[in-house]
Amino acid sequence: MVTATIDAFLKPGSKFDVVVSSIGDARSLLGGTLLLTPLTAYGGSDVYAFAQGPLSVGGFDYSTPTGSRIARNHVLTGRVPQGGIIQASAKKLNLGNSKIKVFLKSPDLTTVNNIVQAINQKFSGNIAKGVDPSEINVKIPSQFKNDPIKFFAELEDLNVQSDYPAKVVLNERTGTVVAGENVKIRPVTISHGGMNIIIRNYPIISQPGAFSNGRTVVMNNMIPYVVRDSTNAVAINGATTVQQVAKALNSLKVSPRDIIEIFQALKAAGALIGDLVIL
């Protein structure tokens, strides 16, 4: 299977990378070469490009006749760097319209509002209007009717403050904790303690009396002890940055998995200001 993602503005003769994957019973694509392959769009018959060339796997998988094997990475998927060549351009962008639509990759109301204000302030007019958290309608000013590319360039050059939602991402499988800069914690006290269960062996020796025809018996008397470590408490007086939160939690000398449990408890207690995402 040969796949590729290309830019819609590439012209015939432009080159791009292609990905080759085995969907059959092949054991390895190491050292393979992709034969001339036509590439079409999804569900279409029009050929937009051709691809060919040697595969770059980035791993190895060697086996010996005696059954030994050494492998690294996946050898059933590879790339052909610059192995694709555009034959026909995609649909051309119609620049004759008086309106364009700007779509956000990450929908957000605050970001849309900031973009609308920046556009209207830059071009001194009410030419931009937000439709929803992911779409903005923009009218091309009259002075750019004959040169829309210049308008697009100035539009692209605008600096806009994006809104970053407060999120804490927890991966329980790997013990990874990633917190955004907008995460805050209300004043709260966190206590962390451990419990150690120790079973010690105290041998008891029973020695018979003289001339009693008895025998020496050894009995292992196992006594369990429960020892609770000294509990540390750290007060967080309204931490406003991730660094402050991390410093407070690291002072407890807890593992990443313990930090995950602490964040879950903080969210349940209402002390964590932000979304908790568990992978």
N, C-alpha and C positions, 0 to 999 in steps of 0.2 A: 504494500500500500504506500503510495507516494502522496504526500500532502504538503501544502505551503500556504502561507499567509502573505499577501503582497499588498503594496500600497496602490490605491486606486489611481494615482496620478503617474505611475510608471509608464514610460513610452516604449514602443517596440525596440528591442535590442538591449534593454536594461536587464541586469542579472539579479538574482535573488537566491536565497538558500532554500533547500527542500529537505524534508524529513522522510526517511524511508523506514518502514516498520514491517516486520514479518508477521503475517497472519496465517501462515501455513505450518508445516512441521520442520522448518529450518532450525538447525541447532545454533548457527552463528552467521552473522553478516560480516564478520571480520575478514578484511581483504577483498570484499566484494565490490562489484562495479555495477552501477545502475545503467541499464540499457536505455536507449532513447524512448522516453515516455511522454505522451501528450497529457496535458493538464487542462481540465475543464472546470467550470463553475458547478456549484451544487445543483444537481438535477438538470443540468444543461448539456447540450451537445456541441456548443461552440468551444473550440480549442483556443485558449488564451496564451498558452506557453508550452514549451518543451523542456524536459530535464534529462540530464545524463551526467555521468562522471563517477569517479571513485568515491567510495563511502568512507567517512570518518566516524569510527565507532566510539573511540575513547575508552575502551576496555579490552579485556582479553578473556578467553576461556579455552584452556588447553587440557586435554585428557590423554592419558597414556593407555597402552593396551592392557596394562595390569590393573586398571581401574582407578588410578590416582587422577586427581583433578585439581586444577588451580584456576580461579576465576576472579575477576574484578569488574564491577559495574555490569550493565546490561549490554549484551552483544547482539540483541535482536532488534535494536533500533539504532539508526545512524543518520548522519547528515551529509549532504553533498554541498559544501560551501560554494556559493555562487554557481550552483549547477543548473539553475533554471534561467531560461531566456524568454522574455516577453515577445510574443508574436503579434498580439492584437491588444489595443488599449481597451480599458473598461469604458463604461458609459461616461461621456464627457459631462463636466459640471456646467450647468446652464447659468452663465453669469449675466444674462439679460434681465433677470427678475429684479424688481425694486425692493424685494424683501428677502432676508435670509433667516435661517433658524439656527440658534446655537444650542447644542445639547451638552449637558454635563455628564461626565463619566460617573461621578458620585453625586446623586441628587441631594440637594440641601437647600432649604429655604433661605438661610442666611447668606450663603454663597451666591445664590441667584440675585438676591437683593443688592449685594455688593457689586455684582457685575453690571446690573442695570444702572445703578447710580454712577459707576465709573464711566460707562459708555455715554450716558446723557451729559455728564460733566465734561467729557473729552470733546464731544462734538456739539456742545451748546444747543441741545434740543431734546425734545421728548421722542427720541427715535427708538428706544429700547423699552420693551415691556415684558415682564415675566408672565409666563402662562401657567407653569406649575413648577415644582421643585427641580425639574430636570430640563426645562425648555424655555428659551428666550426668543422672542420675535424682534428682529432688528430691521429698521428701514434704512436703505442705503441713501445717504444725503445726496442732494442734487449735484453738489460739486464733484461727486465721485461717480456719476452716472457713466461717464466715458472711460473711467479708470477704476473699476471695482477692485482690482488687485491691490492698488495703493490703499484703499479703504480696509481691505482684509489685513494688510500688513500693519496698519496703525491699530486696528482692532486687536490683533494678536499681541501687540507690544504693550498692551495695558497691564499694569500691575494691580492685582486684586487680592485682597485678604480672604483666604478660604477659611471656612468654619470647620474645625476639627472636633468631632464629637468625643466626649470623654468615654473611653473604653478601656477595659482591662481584659486581655485575652489570656485564658488559662488553658494549657494543654496538659491534661492529667497523665497522658501516656508518657510524655517526655519530661514532665516536670518544668516546663517552660512557662514563665510569667512575663508578659509584655504589657506595660501600662503606658497610656498616652499622657501627654504633658498637661492636659486639662483635668486629669483625675484629681479629686480632692477627697479628703477624709475629715469628717467632723471631729470635734474634740472627743476622744475616746481613750480608754485604758485597755491595753492588751496584756494579758498574762499568758505565759507559756511555761509549762512544766512537764517533766517526764517521770515515769515510774519504772523502776527496775525491780524485777523479781529474781532473787538469788536463792538457790537451793544449795545448802552447805551439808557436807557429809561429816558426821561425827561418829567414828567407829567405837563401839562398846565391846570390850573383851571380858568374857566370863571365864574366870580361872577356877577349876574345881579344887576342892580341898585335897590335902595330902592323903594318900592311901584310900581315896574314895572311888577308884576305878572310873572316874569321870573323864571328860575330854574338854579341851578348850574350845569355846564357841565365840565366834566374832560376829557381831550384828551391826549393820550399818544403819544408824539412826539419822534419817534425812529430815532436816527441819527447814521449812521455807521461810524466807524473810522478804518483806516488802519494804523497799527503801524509796522514798520520794525525794527527788532532787529538789534543791532550793529553787523556788519559783521566782522568776524575774518579772518585773512589771515595768512597762514603759508607757508614760503618758504622752499622747500626741495632742498638742494644743492647736488643733486646726491646721494640719499640714496642707500647704497650698501647692506643692510641687511633688513630682514623683521622686526627686532626689531626697526630699525630707521623709517621705513615706519609706523609701528603701533603706535609708539610714536608720530609721527607727526599728524596722523589721530586722535588719542585719545585726543590730545590737542585741537582739534576742538569740542570735546564732542559730537560726532555724534553717532547715533545708528548703529547697524550692517546693517540695510537696507540702511541707508544713505551711509555707506562705500561701499556697493555693487554698488550703483549708481556712487560713486566717482571713483571706479576702472573701471567701464564701460566707464566713461568719459575720464579717463587717457589712456585707450586702444585706444579709438577713436581719441585722440589727438596725439597718437604715443609716449607718455611719459612712458608707461609701457613696460618694456622689459620682455616678458614672454607670455605664452599662457593663455588665459582667458577661463575657462570652466564653463558654466552656467548649473546648474542642474534644 
